[in-house]
Amino acid sequence: MNEPMVKAQPARIGSSEFFARARARLNFEVPAGLVDPHIIPRTGDSGNDRMLEIVAKEQPVRPAAVLIPVVDHPEPTVLLTQRSPHLSSHAGQISFPGGKIDATDASPLDAALREACEEVGLKREYIDPVGYLDLYGTAFGFRILPTVAKVEPGFALDINEAEVVDAFEVPLAFLMNPENHQIHTKEFRGMDRSYYAMPFAERYIWGATAGILRVLYERIYLS
């Protein structure tokens, strides 16, 4: 199945308005569900929610943090990465900078900033954190807490090819246009669960990355 979302008028807001809305609607309160296995992140999709309930009973919670780096160009972009093909999970997929939260990380924000520096060399001096987006659960047992951040242009990247093979920017306007949000379905133990995809040129953005971008759209553009 490959269906577009129900048509809606594309939301068009400028850079300053985007960050103003994000600062007003997001904060740095860490949700209890990041580490509590009894709290299941809810997606609003019954198949997804049932899948997460099953996964929570079978696997330990795996707290993770990612950075959503929105680069403050006149036409803002989102910095994404392509994971190395030899990794044990999500090999070759399009992703945000991020990974598992270590015991030495002071917070999910600190983990996201550390991972962004380790993976692509994005230095903290260019990053202005805005707030946490909603907790996002995956079929692999990860509980991902995304940090939305304003990134000043002018940074130089240093790709860690052990983890990432490429980093690139996608216009925020493209990612926040609901006409570009496709819904696909996949079977999980006899149940249909849906996931988002946002193909961009030769890049296939899907799964958790596309799902988190959809949450960003709903929080900043619709609420």
C-alpha positions in Angstrom: 0.0 0.0 0.0 1.3 3.4 -0.9 -1.2 6.2 -0.3 -0.8 9.9 0.2 -2.3 11.5 3.2 -5.7 13.1 2.9 -5.0 16.3 1.0 -4.5 19.4 3.1 -3.2 22.8 2.3 0.6 22.9 2.7 1.5 24.9 5.8 3.9 27.8 4.9 5.6 29.5 7.8 8.9 31.3 7.9 12.0 30.5 9.9 11.3 32.9 12.7 7.7 31.7 13.0 8.8 28.1 13.1 11.2 28.6 15.9 8.8 30.8 17.8 6.1 28.2 17.7 8.6 25.4 18.6 9.8 27.4 21.7 6.2 28.0 22.8 5.1 24.4 22.4 8.1 22.3 23.4 10.1 22.1 26.6 12.8 20.0 28.3 10.7 17.9 30.6 11.8 14.3 30.2 8.8 11.9 29.9 8.6 9.1 32.3 7.9 6.7 29.4 11.5 7.0 28.3 12.6 4.5 30.9 9.3 3.1 32.4 8.3 -0.1 30.5 4.8 0.2 31.8 4.2 3.4 29.9 3.7 2.7 26.2 4.3 5.6 23.8 1.0 6.2 21.9 0.9 6.9 18.2 -2.8 7.0 17.5 -2.5 4.1 15.1 -4.1 1.0 16.7 -1.8 -1.4 14.9 1.3 0.5 15.9 0.1 0.9 19.5 -0.6 -2.9 19.8 2.8 -3.6 18.3 4.5 -1.4 20.9 2.6 -3.1 23.7 3.9 -6.5 22.5 7.4 -5.3 22.1 7.4 -3.7 25.6 6.6 -7.2 27.1 9.3 -8.9 25.2 12.3 -6.5 25.2 13.8 -4.2 27.7 13.3 -0.5 27.2 16.2 1.0 25.1 16.3 4.7 25.7 17.6 6.7 22.8 17.9 10.4 21.8 18.2 12.1 18.4 18.7 15.6 17.3 16.4 17.3 14.8 18.9 19.9 13.5 16.9 22.6 11.7 19.4 24.8 9.9 18.5 28.5 10.0 18.9 29.4 6.4 16.5 31.9 4.8 14.7 28.7 3.7 15.3 26.3 6.6 16.6 22.8 6.1 16.8 19.7 8.2 20.2 17.9 8.5 19.8 14.2 8.0 22.3 11.3 7.8 22.5 8.0 6.0 23.6 5.2 8.2 26.5 2.9 7.3 25.4 -0.3 5.5 27.2 -2.6 7.9 25.5 -1.5 11.1 23.5 -4.1 13.1 20.3 -2.1 13.1 18.7 0.2 10.6 21.7 -0.3 8.2 21.7 2.2 5.3 18.6 4.0 6.4 18.1 7.8 6.5 18.2 9.0 10.1 18.7 11.9 12.5 22.0 12.2 14.3 21.6 10.2 17.5 21.7 6.9 19.3 21.4 5.1 22.7 21.5 7.2 25.8 24.7 6.3 27.8 24.9 6.3 31.6 27.4 9.1 31.4 25.0 11.4 29.5 23.6 14.1 31.8 20.3 14.1 29.9 18.7 13.0 26.6 19.7 16.4 25.2 23.3 15.8 26.2 23.1 12.4 24.5 21.7 13.9 21.3 24.5 16.6 21.2 27.2 14.0 21.9 26.0 11.7 19.1 25.7 14.6 16.6 29.3 15.5 17.3 30.5 11.9 17.2 28.6 11.0 14.0 29.0 14.0 11.8 31.2 16.5 13.7 28.4 19.0 14.3 29.8 21.1 17.1 27.7 22.3 20.0 28.6 26.0 19.5 26.4 26.0 16.4 23.4 24.3 18.1 20.7 26.1 20.0 18.4 23.5 21.6 14.7 24.4 21.5 12.9 21.5 23.3 11.9 17.8 23.3 9.4 16.5 20.8 7.0 13.6 21.8 8.5 10.3 22.8 8.6 7.9 19.9 8.5 4.1 20.2 9.9 1.6 17.6 9.5 -2.1 16.9 13.1 -2.7 18.1 12.2 -1.6 21.6 13.8 1.9 21.3 12.1 4.8 23.1 13.4 7.8 21.1 13.3 11.3 22.6 14.0 13.8 19.8 15.4 17.3 20.5 14.4 20.0 18.1 17.3 22.4 17.7 18.1 25.6 15.7 21.5 25.2 14.0 23.4 28.2 12.7 24.8 27.9 9.2 28.6 27.9 8.7 29.4 24.6 10.4 31.8 22.1 8.8 31.0 18.4 9.1 33.4 15.6 9.8 31.7 12.3 8.9 32.4 9.2 11.1 32.2 6.6 8.4 32.0 3.8 10.9 28.5 5.0 11.7 27.4 7.4 8.8 28.2 7.4 5.1 26.6 10.7 4.2 25.0 13.8 5.6 22.7 16.1 3.7 20.0 18.7 4.1 16.4 18.6 3.0 14.2 21.7 2.8 12.0 22.0 5.9 9.1 23.1 3.6 9.2 19.8 1.8 9.2 17.7 5.0 6.4 19.8 6.5 4.2 19.6 3.5 1.5 17.0 4.2 1.2 16.2 0.5 4.6 14.6 0.7 3.6 12.4 3.6 2.9 8.9 2.3 1.4 6.1 4.4 2.6 2.5 3.9 1.4 -0.6 5.7 3.4 -3.6 6.9 2.3 -6.8 8.6 3.4 -7.4 12.2 2.3 -10.8 13.6 -0.9 -10.8 11.7 -1.7 -7.1 12.3 -1.4 -4.3 9.9 0.7 -1.4 11.2 1.2 1.8 9.2 4.4 3.9 8.8 5.2 7.1 7.0 7.5 7.7 4.1 8.7 11.0 2.6 10.8 10.2 -0.6 13.0 13.1 -1.5 14.9 12.8 -4.9 17.0 9.7 -4.6 16.6 9.6 -0.8 14.0 7.3 0.8 13.0 8.8 4.2 10.8 6.4 6.0 10.1 4.5 9.3 11.0 6.2 12.6 12.6 9.2 10.9 9.6 10.0 8.8 7.3 9.3 11.7 9.2 11.7 13.9 9.0 14.4 11.2 5.3 13.8 11.0 5.0 14.4 14.7 7.0 17.6 14.3 4.5 18.7 11.6 1.5 17.9 13.9 3.0 19.7 16.9 4.3 22.8 15.1 2.0 23.3 12.1 -1.3 21.9 13.3 -1.6 22.4 17.1 
